């Protein structure tokens, strides 16, 4: 299992050819209390950087970008029912969707935890 991060503050947990995607602690801190999430449709295919969803908080709305190209395998229905999971457990129960990666080479452009920590602290 590998974890990667995007400049848009999404994380990916990569296991085999599948990645679980969510927003980082930094993103949920910046957004404040999450009140709504729009998740992508299962079976839909996205290219890297496509808008795959939306997260709305009491402060703002933000797009969730596709961190790597692929097909949506599953969405987190628990998150749809209880958007606050994005705040209380952003790296666990607050995941957004799972994607079957169509171009794993795109992951090479993403950050590891050390790089992301430096990036988000800047």
C-alpha positions in Angstrom: 0.0 0.0 0.0 1.3 3.5 -1.0 -0.2 6.8 0.0 0.2 9.8 -2.4 -1.0 13.5 -2.2 -2.0 16.1 -4.7 -1.4 19.8 -4.8 -5.2 20.1 -4.5 -5.1 18.4 -1.1 -6.5 15.0 -2.0 -4.9 11.8 -0.8 -4.8 8.4 -2.5 -4.3 5.1 -0.9 -3.0 2.8 -3.7 -3.5 -0.9 -3.4 -2.8 -2.8 -6.6 -4.5 -1.1 -9.5 -7.1 0.6 -7.2 -6.9 3.9 -5.4 -9.1 5.1 -2.5 -9.4 8.9 -2.7 -10.3 11.5 0.0 -9.4 15.0 1.2 -6.5 15.7 3.5 -6.5 17.0 7.1 -5.2 20.3 5.7 -8.2 20.5 3.3 -10.8 19.8 5.9 -9.2 22.3 8.3 -9.3 25.0 5.6 -12.9 24.1 4.7 -14.4 23.9 8.2 -17.4 21.8 9.0 -18.4 19.8 5.9 -22.1 19.8 5.4 -22.5 18.2 1.9 -20.6 16.1 -0.6 -21.3 15.4 -4.2 -19.8 12.1 -5.2 -19.2 10.8 -8.7 -21.3 8.2 -10.4 -20.1 4.6 -10.2 -18.9 3.4 -13.6 -18.0 6.9 -14.8 -14.5 7.4 -16.2 -12.5 10.5 -15.5 -9.2 11.9 -16.7 -6.6 13.3 -14.3 -7.6 16.8 -13.1 -11.3 16.3 -14.1 -13.8 17.5 -11.4 -15.0 14.3 -9.8 -17.0 15.7 -7.0 -17.8 18.7 -4.7 -17.4 19.2 -1.0 -19.4 22.0 0.7 -18.7 23.4 4.1 -20.1 26.2 6.3 -17.3 28.4 4.8 -17.0 27.4 1.2 -17.5 24.9 -1.6 -14.5 23.2 -3.3 -14.1 20.9 -6.2 -12.7 17.4 -5.7 -10.3 16.7 -8.6 -9.5 13.4 -10.1 -5.9 12.7 -8.9 -5.4 10.0 -11.6 -7.3 8.7 -14.6 -9.7 5.8 -14.2 -13.1 4.4 -13.6 -15.1 5.0 -10.4 -15.6 1.6 -8.7 -17.3 2.6 -5.5 -18.4 5.8 -3.6 -18.7 6.2 0.1 -22.4 6.2 0.8 -21.7 6.7 4.5 -20.0 10.0 3.7 -23.0 11.0 1.6 -25.3 10.3 4.6 -22.9 11.9 7.1 -20.6 14.5 5.5 -19.0 15.3 8.8 -16.9 12.1 8.4 -14.7 14.2 6.1 -13.9 16.3 9.2 -13.8 13.6 11.9 -11.9 10.9 10.0 -10.6 12.4 6.6 -8.0 9.7 6.1 -10.3 6.8 7.1 -14.1 6.6 7.2 -14.3 10.0 5.4 -12.9 8.6 2.1 -14.8 9.8 -1.1 -14.4 7.2 -3.8 -12.4 4.3 -5.2 -11.0 4.3 -8.7 -9.6 1.6 -10.9 -6.5 3.3 -12.3 -6.1 3.4 -16.0 -2.7 5.0 -16.1 -0.7 4.2 -12.9 2.3 6.2 -14.3 0.4 9.4 -13.4 1.0 8.6 -9.8 4.7 9.4 -10.2 3.7 13.1 -10.5 2.1 13.1 -7.0 3.8 13.8 -3.6 4.7 11.5 -0.8 3.9 12.3 2.8 7.1 14.2 3.4 6.8 16.3 0.3 3.1 17.0 1.0 3.8 18.1 4.6 6.4 20.6 3.3 4.0 21.8 0.6 1.0 22.3 2.9 3.1 24.1 5.5 4.3 26.7 3.0 
